[in-house]
Amino acid sequence: MKKLIYQLHLILGILVSIPVLAWALSGFLYALPNTVEGGAVEKIDALRVKVSAPEAIAKASELAGKQLPTTALTLLMKDGRPQYQSIGGLGADSIFIDAETGQARMSEPPTAKTRFFREAHFYFFAGSWQVTLLLIFSTLSALSAVTGIYLNINYWSRRLFSRRTTAN
């Protein structure tokens, strides 16, 4: 029985390690601001911000031609200018609103590198299978962890028990 669990653990480890490695690497690189998107993280020049957050939301809705259900409004420096990024109601797209002039524009399509990291990290490549694939890999990861815990408990309990018997 222990041999079967050991082999199962090895097979699960191989199956799970590839997507987990891709997820971890893409998340690591995605978290570094200059690696995927390009550009630099700049301190916001608050004196240049002339447009309020409610005005920015209104400008985004005006550009979209409908009232958007904004889920996030972020103020950032982009290309040396303070800008709001409005997210929500447009799928993966967002709207940038210049915080000085109020001019709104749609976000640029992501570069191939950015698309690759988003696809890898969020499993977008799977389409309608995204949730199913995540559940399968989560289950396999849990099984791998459980079999590893069992094997460790078994290994260490035998080692500790054999030391106690040889000491007596």
N, C-alpha and C positions, 0 to 999 in steps of 0.2 A: 504494500500500500504506500509506504514511504517513497519507494522508487517511482511509483506512478505520479505522486504529488511533486517529486523533484523534477521529473521530466515535464510535467504540466507547467511548473513554474518557469523552467527554461524556455519553453515554447511561448508562453504568455509574455515573458520578458522580451523576447525578440519581436513578437507582434506589436507589443505596446511601445517599445522603445523608439521605433521609427517615427510614428506620428507625434509622440511626446517630445522627441528631439526637435522635430520641425516646428512644433508649437512653441517650445522654449526658445529656440534660436530666433524665430520671427518676432516673438514678444520682446526679447532682449534688444534686437536691432530696432524694432518699432518704437521702443521706449527712448532710444537715443535720438534727439531732435534732428541732428544733421545727417543721420545715416539714411533715412528713407525719404523724407520730404524735401530735404535740402533747406538752405536758408539757415539763419541763426536765431537763437532765442535772445530777444532784446528786451530791455526794461521799458515799460510803457511810459511815454512822456505825457503825463496827466494834463499838463497845461495846453496841449494841442487837442484835447478831447472837447469838442463843441456840441456833439450830438448825444442826447441822453439815451439810455437803454430803451425806454418806451418808444422814442422816436425811431430808433434803429429797427425795432420790431415792426413798426408801422411801415417803414421803408421796404423791409424784406417782403411783407405781405403785398405791398403795392407792386413790387417787381414781379412777384409770383402771380398776381392777378386774383388772389383770393386770400382770405384770412388764414394764415398758417398756424398750426398748433406748435409753436416754438417750444422745444424741450430743453434747449441750451442756448445761451447767448454769451459768447466769450469775447472779452476785450483783449486784443493782442497787438503787437507791432508786427506788421507784415510789409516787406519791401520798404522799410523805413517810415511807414505811416501807421498811426493808430487806427485799427479797424475792429469792428465787431464781426464775429462769425455767428450767424444764425443757423441753428440746426433744428430740424423737425418738420415733418410734413412733405419732404421732398425725397424720401428714400435716403440714398447715400450722399446725395448732393447737399450743398449748403450755399448760403448767400453771404457775401462779404459786404459790409456797409462801412464806408469811409467815415471815421469818427470825427473828421474835421469838416467835410463837405456834405455828408449825408448821402453821397452817391452810392447806389446799391448795384452789385453785379453778381452773377452766378459764379460759383467756384469753377476753377479750371478742372478739366478732367484729370484724374490722377495719372502720374507717369507709370510706365510699365513696372518699374521697380516697386513703387508704392502699391500698385494693384497686386503684384506678386505677394508682398508681405501681408496685405490685408486678406488675400485669398488663403494663404497658408495659416495665418494666425486665427482667423475667425471661421475657417472651413467653408468659405463662401463658394469654393469650387464645387462643393457637393450639391449645390442647388437645393431641391426639395428634400434631399437626403441628409441635409446638414444636421438636424437634431438627432435623427436616427444614428448617424455616424458618430456623433459626440456621445450618445448614450452607449453605443457598442464599445467604443474605446474606453469610456469611463468604467463600464462593467469589467472589461478585460483588465484594466489597471487595478481595480479593486480585487479581482481574483488573484492577480499577480502578487499584490501586497499581502493578501490573506495567506496564500501558499508560502510566501517568504517568511511571514511571521510564524507559521506552523513549523517550517523547517528550522528556523532559528531556535524556537522554544525546544523543539525535539533535540537539536544538536547540543545546546547549552545545558539542558537538563541531564542528558546522558554524560556529558563531560564532568559536570559538577557531581553527579551521582557516582561516577567511576572514581573521582578523586577522593570522595568521602569513604568509599569502600576500600581503596588501597591505603588510605591513611589509618584505617582501623586495623 
